[in-house]
Amino acid sequence: MPTLDSTTRDRIVQAATDLILENGYDGTTMRAIADRADVSLGSTYYYFSGKEDLVQGFYESIAREHADLTRTRIEGERSFKKRLGTALDTYLEVSSRYRAVAESLVSMAVVPTSPLSPFSAESKPARETFIALYEDVIEGSDLKTDARLRAALPELLWLVQMIVTLGWVQDLSEGGRVSRKIVGRLAPTLSRLIRAARIKPLAPLALDAVDALDAIKEARQARVAGTEAGQAGGGAP
């Protein structure tokens, strides 16, 4: 049995990424990935249970690259508006290198029950990496806002990033020019709205967003619990 090795794992993920870029998700096989990575098919399955699991490795690679680049670029910057703008713009920059992969996966990723969904249990490691980055974006900034909104903000900003992703996938302008223009306007607007949550008449509007996030999370947790209960019941003698 081979020993888990991060270099080999990363090589397999890169091979899968390259092949999906060339042939699309459906046109890429685990055997082809193993051949491209110069490892045995058995070793490939040792690291990843299948293509869906490999895609999670792809998600994690993007999340780590985005986080590393953003943290380098915002170091020493205190303006929340600029830190947020840098984070979103860097996300588009990193994603643009994998546009063909994104286009190949988006039809599956938008299905709520798909393991390829960014909201799935399988996508949790990448999701947590993105959310941790937005926590750092906030933590090192000059942002002052409502305490309850502040606590929910990293996840809310990740949801904004997901909305940006959907728009970016549909953006056919050269180099994603329209998406970058929108992101350039989005960060200052969000910064003003988030700061405005400290103003008493506007606070309920901001907290509505927090309540909506809580409701979505509760609904998803209930659905997952129901699915697991159904599977357990189906497997009972």
ZADO-1210 file (C-alpha; in nm, 4 decimals, padded with zeros to 6 digits):
<atoms>
<atom x="00.0000" y="00.0000" z="00.0000" code="MET" pos="1"/>
<atom x="00.1539" y="00.3377" z="-00.0967" code="PRO" pos="2"/>
<atom x="00.2190" y="00.6030" z="00.1642" code="THR" pos="3"/>
<atom x="00.0160" y="00.9223" z="00.1405" code="LEU" pos="4"/>
<atom x="00.2353" y="01.1907" z="-00.0095" code="ASP" pos="5"/>
<atom x="00.1236" y="01.5495" z="-00.0690" code="SER" pos="6"/>
<atom x="00.3495" y="01.5885" z="-00.3751" code="THR" pos="7"/>
<atom x="00.1970" y="01.2851" z="-00.5456" code="THR" pos="8"/>
<atom x="-00.1510" y="01.3980" z="-00.4480" code="ARG" pos="9"/>
<atom x="-00.0925" y="01.7442" z="-00.5934" code="ASP" pos="10"/>
<atom x="00.0467" y="01.5889" z="-00.9115" code="ARG" pos="11"/>
<atom x="-00.2691" y="01.3814" z="-00.9545" code="ILE" pos="12"/>
<atom x="-00.4876" y="01.6880" z="-00.8997" code="VAL" pos="13"/>
<atom x="-00.2843" y="01.8833" z="-01.1555" code="GLN" pos="14"/>
<atom x="-00.3130" y="01.5988" z="-01.4056" code="ALA" pos="15"/>
<atom x="-00.6897" y="01.5886" z="-01.3563" code="ALA" pos="16"/>
<atom x="-00.7123" y="01.9653" z="-01.3966" code="THR" pos="17"/>
<atom x="-00.5112" y="01.9595" z="-01.7197" code="ASP" pos="18"/>
<atom x="-00.7180" y="01.6764" z="-01.8667" code="LEU" pos="19"/>
<atom x="-01.0510" y="01.8369" z="-01.7748" code="ILE" pos="20"/>
<atom x="-00.9257" y="02.1569" z="-01.9380" code="LEU" pos="21"/>
<atom x="-00.8469" y="01.9566" z="-02.2521" code="GLU" pos="22"/>
<atom x="-01.1345" y="01.7066" z="-02.2639" code="ASN" pos="23"/>
<atom x="-01.4036" y="01.8242" z="-02.0213" code="GLY" pos="24"/>
<atom x="-01.5191" y="01.6433" z="-01.7064" code="TYR" pos="25"/>
<atom x="-01.7099" y="01.3643" z="-01.8826" code="ASP" pos="26"/>
<atom x="-01.4258" y="01.3060" z="-02.1279" code="GLY" pos="27"/>
<atom x="-01.1689" y="01.2522" z="-01.8523" code="THR" pos="28"/>
<atom x="-01.1139" y="00.9064" z="-01.7021" code="THR" pos="29"/>
<atom x="-00.9322" y="00.8013" z="-01.3875" code="MET" pos="30"/>
<atom x="-00.6977" y="00.5874" z="-01.5991" code="ARG" pos="31"/>
<atom x="-00.6061" y="00.8882" z="-01.8140" code="ALA" pos="32"/>
<atom x="-00.5426" y="01.0919" z="-01.5000" code="ILE" pos="33"/>
<atom x="-00.3157" y="00.8181" z="-01.3619" code="ALA" pos="34"/>
<atom x="-00.1232" y="00.8005" z="-01.6890" code="ASP" pos="35"/>
<atom x="-00.0797" y="01.1787" z="-01.7048" code="ARG" pos="36"/>
<atom x="00.0370" y="01.1895" z="-01.3408" code="ALA" pos="37"/>
<atom x="00.2720" y="00.8955" z="-01.4033" code="ASP" pos="38"/>
<atom x="00.1281" y="00.6882" z="-01.1181" code="VAL" pos="39"/>
<atom x="-00.0566" y="00.3574" z="-01.1159" code="SER" pos="40"/>
<atom x="-00.4353" y="00.3507" z="-01.1362" code="LEU" pos="41"/>
<atom x="-00.4395" y="00.1801" z="-00.7968" code="GLY" pos="42"/>
<atom x="-00.2352" y="00.4620" z="-00.6454" code="SER" pos="43"/>
<atom x="-00.4745" y="00.7179" z="-00.7949" code="THR" pos="44"/>
<atom x="-00.7677" y="00.5430" z="-00.6278" code="TYR" pos="45"/>
<atom x="-00.5681" y="00.5296" z="-00.3036" code="TYR" pos="46"/>
<atom x="-00.5624" y="00.9091" z="-00.2968" code="TYR" pos="47"/>
<atom x="-00.9047" y="00.9719" z="-00.4502" code="PHE" pos="48"/>
<atom x="-01.2143" y="00.7515" z="-00.4587" code="SER" pos="49"/>
<atom x="-01.3129" y="00.8826" z="-00.8032" code="GLY" pos="50"/>
<atom x="-01.3452" y="01.1907" z="-01.0212" code="LYS" pos="51"/>
<atom x="-01.5850" y="01.3647" z="-00.7834" code="GLU" pos="52"/>
<atom x="-01.3336" y="01.3270" z="-00.5023" code="ASP" pos="53"/>
<atom x="-01.0617" y="01.4566" z="-00.7350" code="LEU" pos="54"/>
<atom x="-01.2690" y="01.7660" z="-00.8091" code="VAL" pos="55"/>
<atom x="-01.2675" y="01.8364" z="-00.4356" code="GLN" pos="56"/>
<atom x="-00.8884" y="01.8363" z="-00.4558" code="GLY" pos="57"/>
<atom x="-00.9200" y="02.0858" z="-00.7391" code="PHE" pos="58"/>
<atom x="-01.1491" y="02.3057" z="-00.5266" code="TYR" pos="59"/>
<atom x="-00.9005" y="02.2913" z="-00.2404" code="GLU" pos="60"/>
<atom x="-00.6107" y="02.3855" z="-00.4686" code="SER" pos="61"/>
<atom x="-00.7955" y="02.6964" z="-00.5881" code="ILE" pos="62"/>
<atom x="-00.8932" y="02.7862" z="-00.2311" code="ALA" pos="63"/>
<atom x="-00.5339" y="02.7572" z="-00.1068" code="ARG" pos="64"/>
<atom x="-00.3893" y="02.9506" z="-00.4000" code="GLU" pos="65"/>
<atom x="-00.6513" y="03.2247" z="-00.3543" code="HIS" pos="66"/>
<atom x="-00.5855" y="03.2443" z="00.0189" code="ALA" pos="67"/>
<atom x="-00.2060" y="03.2539" z="-00.0143" code="ASP" pos="68"/>
<atom x="-00.2064" y="03.5231" z="-00.2851" code="LEU" pos="69"/>
<atom x="-00.4651" y="03.7370" z="-00.1093" code="THR" pos="70"/>
<atom x="-00.2896" y="03.7260" z="00.2282" code="ARG" pos="71"/>
<atom x="00.0346" y="03.8345" z="00.0621" code="THR" pos="72"/>
<atom x="-00.1347" y="04.1200" z="-00.1216" code="ARG" pos="73"/>
<atom x="-00.3301" y="04.2618" z="00.1762" code="ILE" pos="74"/>
<atom x="-00.0426" y="04.2466" z="00.4216" code="GLU" pos="75"/>
<atom x="-00.0066" y="04.5864" z="00.5878" code="GLY" pos="76"/>
<atom x="-00.3310" y="04.7177" z="00.4359" code="GLU" pos="77"/>
<atom x="-00.5916" y="04.8290" z="00.6907" code="ARG" pos="78"/>
<atom x="-00.8736" y="04.9489" z="00.4665" code="SER" pos="79"/>
<atom x="-01.1526" y="04.6896" z="00.4687" code="PHE" pos="80"/>
<atom x="-01.2743" y="04.8152" z="00.1317" code="LYS" pos="81"/>
<atom x="-00.9331" y="04.7583" z="-00.0270" code="LYS" pos="82"/>
<atom x="-00.8774" y="04.4240" z="00.1471" code="ARG" pos="83"/>
<atom x="-01.2151" y="04.2955" z="00.0298" code="LEU" pos="84"/>
<atom x="-01.1612" y="04.4277" z="-00.3219" code="GLY" pos="85"/>
<atom x="-00.8236" y="04.2549" z="-00.3380" code="THR" pos="86"/>
<atom x="-00.9723" y="03.9260" z="-00.2155" code="ALA" pos="87"/>
<atom x="-01.2492" y="03.9262" z="-00.4770" code="LEU" pos="88"/>
<atom x="-01.0254" y="04.0413" z="-00.7602" code="ASP" pos="89"/>
<atom x="-00.7633" y="03.7796" z="-00.6724" code="THR" pos="90"/>
<atom x="-01.0349" y="03.5136" z="-00.6748" code="TYR" pos="91"/>
<atom x="-01.1264" y="03.6072" z="-01.0317" code="LEU" pos="92"/>
<atom x="-00.7590" y="03.6074" z="-01.1287" code="GLU" pos="93"/>
<atom x="-00.6997" y="03.2582" z="-00.9897" code="VAL" pos="94"/>
<atom x="-01.0266" y="03.1195" z="-01.1270" code="SER" pos="95"/>
<atom x="-00.9631" y="03.2560" z="-01.4748" code="SER" pos="96"/>
<atom x="-00.6788" y="03.0067" z="-01.5215" code="ARG" pos="97"/>
<atom x="-00.9296" y="02.7248" z="-01.4787" code="TYR" pos="98"/>
<atom x="-01.2232" y="02.8666" z="-01.6699" code="ARG" pos="99"/>
<atom x="-01.2681" y="02.5600" z="-01.8901" code="ALA" pos="100"/>
<atom x="-01.2835" y="02.3393" z="-01.5816" code="VAL" pos="101"/>
<atom x="-01.5408" y="02.5688" z="-01.4207" code="ALA" pos="102"/>
<atom x="-01.7555" y="02.5641" z="-01.7335" code="GLU" pos="103"/>
<atom x="-01.7361" y="02.1854" z="-01.7402" code="SER" pos="104"/>
<atom x="-01.8411" y="02.1512" z="-01.3757" code="LEU" pos="105"/>
<atom x="-02.0943" y="02.4292" z="-01.3265" code="VAL" pos="106"/>
<atom x="-02.3988" y="02.2293" z="-01.4415" code="SER" pos="107"/>
<atom x="-02.3240" y="01.9706" z="-01.1706" code="MET" pos="108"/>
<atom x="-02.2099" y="02.2141" z="-00.9046" code="ALA" pos="109"/>
<atom x="-02.5399" y="02.4078" z="-00.9057" code="VAL" pos="110"/>
<atom x="-02.7407" y="02.0944" z="-00.8143" code="VAL" pos="111"/>
<atom x="-02.8036" y="02.1253" z="-00.4363" code="PRO" pos="112"/>
<atom x="-02.7661" y="01.7523" z="-00.3718" code="THR" pos="113"/>
<atom x="-02.4501" y="01.7100" z="-00.5801" code="SER" pos="114"/>
<atom x="-02.1261" y="01.6343" z="-00.3920" code="PRO" pos="115"/>
<atom x="-01.9681" y="01.8845" z="-00.6319" code="LEU" pos="116"/>
<atom x="-02.1836" y="02.1655" z="-00.4939" code="SER" pos="117"/>
<atom x="-01.9765" y="02.4246" z="-00.3042" code="PRO" pos="118"/>
<atom x="-02.2287" y="02.3801" z="-00.0209" code="PHE" pos="119"/>
<atom x="-02.1907" y="02.0008" z="00.0081" code="SER" pos="120"/>
<atom x="-02.0294" y="01.8135" z="00.2948" code="ALA" pos="121"/>
<atom x="-01.7635" y="01.6949" z="00.0501" code="GLU" pos="122"/>
<atom x="-01.6725" y="02.0567" z="-00.0335" code="SER" pos="123"/>
<atom x="-01.6278" y="02.1524" z="00.3326" code="LYS" pos="124"/>
<atom x="-01.2435" y="02.1712" z="00.3317" code="PRO" pos="125"/>
<atom x="-01.2348" y="02.4186" z="00.0408" code="ALA" pos="126"/>
<atom x="-01.5302" y="02.6131" z="00.1794" code="ARG" pos="127"/>
<atom x="-01.3636" y="02.6472" z="00.5193" code="GLU" pos="128"/>
<atom x="-01.0413" y="02.7678" z="00.3542" code="THR" pos="129"/>
<atom x="-01.2302" y="03.0430" z="00.1717" code="PHE" pos="130"/>
<atom x="-01.4239" y="03.1439" z="00.4857" code="ILE" pos="131"/>
<atom x="-01.1054" y="03.1506" z="00.6957" code="ALA" pos="132"/>
<atom x="-00.9535" y="03.3886" z="00.4429" code="LEU" pos="133"/>
<atom x="-01.2479" y="03.6279" z="00.4724" code="TYR" pos="134"/>
<atom x="-01.2110" y="03.6101" z="00.8506" code="GLU" pos="135"/>
<atom x="-00.8518" y="03.7323" z="00.8042" code="ASP" pos="136"/>
<atom x="-00.9663" y="04.0007" z="00.5575" code="VAL" pos="137"/>
<atom x="-01.1958" y="04.1353" z="00.8290" code="ILE" pos="138"/>
<atom x="-00.9704" y="04.0755" z="01.1283" code="GLU" pos="139"/>
<atom x="-00.6793" y="04.2812" z="00.9972" code="GLY" pos="140"/>
<atom x="-00.8957" y="04.5683" z="00.8771" code="SER" pos="141"/>
<atom x="-01.0388" y="04.8915" z="01.0120" code="ASP" pos="142"/>
<atom x="-01.3974" y="04.7591" z="00.9846" code="LEU" pos="143"/>
<atom x="-01.6431" y="04.8478" z="01.2576" code="LYS" pos="144"/>
<atom x="-01.9945" y="04.7085" z="01.2341" code="THR" pos="145"/>
<atom x="-02.2749" y="04.5361" z="01.4254" code="ASP" pos="146"/>
<atom x="-02.1367" y="04.2512" z="01.6396" code="ALA" pos="147"/>
<atom x="-02.3826" y="03.9876" z="01.5166" code="ARG" pos="148"/>
<atom x="-02.3216" y="04.0812" z="01.1547" code="LEU" pos="149"/>
<atom x="-01.9462" y="04.0744" z="01.2190" code="ARG" pos="150"/>
<atom x="-01.9680" y="03.7160" z="01.3421" code="ALA" pos="151"/>
<atom x="-02.1589" y="03.6021" z="01.0325" code="ALA" pos="152"/>
<atom x="-01.9665" y="03.8172" z="00.7858" code="LEU" pos="153"/>
<atom x="-01.6934" y="03.5707" z="00.6755" code="PRO" pos="154"/>
<atom x="-01.9559" y="03.3234" z="00.5557" code="GLU" pos="155"/>
<atom x="-02.1696" y="03.5978" z="00.4040" code="LEU" pos="156"/>
<atom x="-01.8685" y="03.7221" z="00.2065" code="LEU" pos="157"/>
<atom x="-01.8045" y="03.3695" z="00.0848" code="TRP" pos="158"/>
<atom x="-02.1673" y="03.3633" z="-00.0381" code="LEU" pos="159"/>
<atom x="-02.0986" y="03.6899" z="-00.2217" code="VAL" pos="160"/>
<atom x="-01.7994" y="03.5168" z="-00.3794" code="GLN" pos="161"/>
<atom x="-02.0313" y="03.2349" z="-00.4940" code="MET" pos="162"/>
<atom x="-02.2631" y="03.4897" z="-00.6571" code="ILE" pos="163"/>
<atom x="-01.9619" y="03.6473" z="-00.8272" code="VAL" pos="164"/>
<atom x="-01.8668" y="03.2992" z="-00.9525" code="THR" pos="165"/>
<atom x="-02.2060" y="03.2445" z="-01.1152" code="LEU" pos="166"/>
<atom x="-02.1810" y="03.5792" z="-01.2904" code="GLY" pos="167"/>
<atom x="-01.8222" y="03.5158" z="-01.3965" code="TRP" pos="168"/>
<atom x="-01.9066" y="03.1806" z="-01.5559" code="VAL" pos="169"/>
<atom x="-02.1664" y="03.3598" z="-01.7727" code="GLN" pos="170"/>
<atom x="-01.9316" y="03.6476" z="-01.8559" code="ASP" pos="171"/>
<atom x="-01.8123" y="03.6097" z="-02.2155" code="LEU" pos="172"/>
<atom x="-01.6258" y="03.9407" z="-02.2255" code="SER" pos="173"/>
<atom x="-01.2554" y="03.9268" z="-02.3060" code="GLU" pos="174"/>
<atom x="-01.0569" y="03.8364" z="-01.9963" code="GLY" pos="175"/>
<atom x="-01.3697" y="03.8544" z="-01.7810" code="GLY" pos="176"/>
<atom x="-01.3560" y="04.2327" z="-01.8115" code="ARG" pos="177"/>
<atom x="-01.7198" y="04.2797" z="-01.7058" code="VAL" pos="178"/>
<atom x="-01.6807" y="04.0628" z="-01.3953" code="SER" pos="179"/>
<atom x="-01.3718" y="04.2551" z="-01.2882" code="ARG" pos="180"/>
<atom x="-01.5542" y="04.5839" z="-01.3372" code="LYS" pos="181"/>
<atom x="-01.8454" y="04.4624" z="-01.1248" code="ILE" pos="182"/>
<atom x="-01.6105" y="04.3423" z="-00.8497" code="VAL" pos="183"/>
<atom x="-01.4372" y="04.6807" z="-00.8564" code="GLY" pos="184"/>
<atom x="-01.7690" y="04.8446" z="-00.7721" code="ARG" pos="185"/>
<atom x="-01.8936" y="04.5717" z="-00.5401" code="LEU" pos="186"/>
<atom x="-01.6269" y="04.5989" z="-00.2711" code="ALA" pos="187"/>
<atom x="-01.6826" y="04.9725" z="-00.1973" code="PRO" pos="188"/>
<atom x="-02.0612" y="04.9236" z="-00.1990" code="THR" pos="189"/>
<atom x="-02.0463" y="04.6276" z="00.0388" code="LEU" pos="190"/>
<atom x="-01.8056" y="04.8134" z="00.2646" code="SER" pos="191"/>
<atom x="-02.0493" y="05.1043" z="00.2972" code="ARG" pos="192"/>
<atom x="-02.3467" y="04.8751" z="00.3618" code="LEU" pos="193"/>
<atom x="-02.1625" y="04.6710" z="00.6239" code="ILE" pos="194"/>
<atom x="-02.0450" y="04.9815" z="00.8069" code="ARG" pos="195"/>
<atom x="-02.3977" y="05.1244" z="00.7897" code="ALA" pos="196"/>
<atom x="-02.5222" y="04.8334" z="01.0013" code="ALA" pos="197"/>
<atom x="-02.4002" y="05.0281" z="01.3052" code="ARG" pos="198"/>
<atom x="-02.6611" y="05.2952" z="01.2327" code="ILE" pos="199"/>
<atom x="-02.9685" y="05.2062" z="01.4351" code="LYS" pos="200"/>
<atom x="-03.2371" y="05.2532" z="01.1648" code="PRO" pos="201"/>
<atom x="-03.0379" y="05.0376" z="00.9202" code="LEU" pos="202"/>
<atom x="-02.9328" y="04.7613" z="01.1593" code="ALA" pos="203"/>
<atom x="-03.2497" y="04.5494" z="01.1048" code="PRO" pos="204"/>
<atom x="-03.1746" y="04.5294" z="00.7323" code="LEU" pos="205"/>
<atom x="-02.8294" y="04.3886" z="00.7966" code="ALA" pos="206"/>
<atom x="-02.9592" y="04.1447" z="01.0550" code="LEU" pos="207"/>
<atom x="-03.2168" y="04.0196" z="00.8053" code="ASP" pos="208"/>
<atom x="-02.9235" y="03.8925" z="00.5999" code="ALA" pos="209"/>
<atom x="-02.7880" y="03.7100" z="00.9054" code="VAL" pos="210"/>
<atom x="-03.1290" y="03.5561" z="00.9742" code="ASP" pos="211"/>
<atom x="-03.1550" y="03.4457" z="00.6108" code="ALA" pos="212"/>
<atom x="-02.8127" y="03.2797" z="00.6339" code="LEU" pos="213"/>
<atom x="-02.9172" y="03.0989" z="00.9515" code="ASP" pos="214"/>
<atom x="-03.2400" y="02.9802" z="00.7875" code="ALA" pos="215"/>
<atom x="-03.0522" y="02.8458" z="00.4839" code="ILE" pos="216"/>
<atom x="-02.8036" y="02.6602" z="00.7042" code="LYS" pos="217"/>
<atom x="-03.0812" y="02.5101" z="00.9180" code="GLU" pos="218"/>
<atom x="-03.2686" y="02.3930" z="00.6079" code="ALA" pos="219"/>
<atom x="-02.9573" y="02.2288" z="00.4666" code="ARG" pos="220"/>
<atom x="-02.8751" y="02.0601" z="00.7979" code="GLN" pos="221"/>
<atom x="-03.2315" y="01.9289" z="00.8239" code="ALA" pos="222"/>
<atom x="-03.2116" y="01.7921" z="00.4701" code="ARG" pos="223"/>
<atom x="-02.8785" y="01.6215" z="00.5360" code="VAL" pos="224"/>
<atom x="-03.0135" y="01.4713" z="00.8589" code="ALA" pos="225"/>
<atom x="-03.3240" y="01.3479" z="00.6776" code="GLY" pos="226"/>
<atom x="-03.1167" y="01.1920" z="00.3994" code="THR" pos="227"/>
<atom x="-02.8892" y="01.0160" z="00.6469" code="GLU" pos="228"/>
<atom x="-03.1888" y="00.8879" z="00.8441" code="ALA" pos="229"/>
<atom x="-03.3469" y="00.7586" z="00.5235" code="GLY" pos="230"/>
<atom x="-03.0275" y="00.5791" z="00.4224" code="GLN" pos="231"/>
<atom x="-02.9968" y="00.4235" z="00.7668" code="ALA" pos="232"/>
<atom x="-03.3581" y="00.3114" z="00.7568" code="GLY" pos="233"/>
<atom x="-03.3205" y="00.1663" z="00.4068" code="GLY" pos="234"/>
<atom x="-03.0231" y="-00.0363" z="00.5147" code="GLY" pos="235"/>
<atom x="-03.1943" y="-00.1748" z="00.8255" code="ALA" pos="236"/>
<atom x="-03.3005" y="-00.5452" z="00.8193" code="PRO" pos="237"/>
</atoms>
